[in-house]
Amino acid sequence: MIWEALGSAALGLALALAATRRFPERLPDRRLVLATGPVAAVAGGLISHTVLGPGHSPAIWCVALGFSAALLSLLLRDESAGRRQWRQDALPSAPAPAAASAGFRQQAPGRPSASYGPR
């Protein structure tokens, strides 16, 4: 089992190094990427070792590599930073009426609530 864990960590580190060379501008800090790869691979290897049992080293390493790739892909950002826009609510918020200071917020008459209904 120790060889499976060491092999998984080595595969995760190799994948993290390849990702930092291939996508340096799309990944966060290099230290985070180099730490995420091996840790994710060891976690995936331990989970697959628990499920499959001993004697399935190639399958365990494949699962560890896939697990590491999946978690490293979560660190990727968009290519252009200007493309990301925040979604704005369709209904602008109305100022609270004076009675709201009594403890409960009351809805303005004739205005639908944003918490239900079609959008």
C-alpha positions, 0 to 999 in steps of 0.5 A: 500500500505504501508503494501505491501511495508513493506512486499516486503522489508521484503521478499527481506531482508530475501532472501538477508540473505539466499543468503549470508548464502548459497553463501558467497564466490560467492557474493560481499560485504555483505552490497551490497547484504543486500541492493540490496535485499530489494531495488529490492523487493520494486521496484518490488512490486511498479511496480506490484502494479502499474500494478495490482492495490490494493487488490492483495497483495499475487501476488505483494509479489510474483513478489517482491520476483522474482524481488529481486531474479533476481537482486541478481542473477546478483551479483553472480560470478563464482565459480573459478576465474581462469576459466574466460578468456578474449576473444582476438581479432583474428586479431592483431593490426598493427602499424599505418603508418606514414601518420596517424599523418596527422589526418586520419588513413589509412588501411595497404594495403592487410590487411582486416579490423576487423570491417567487414567480417566473424570472 
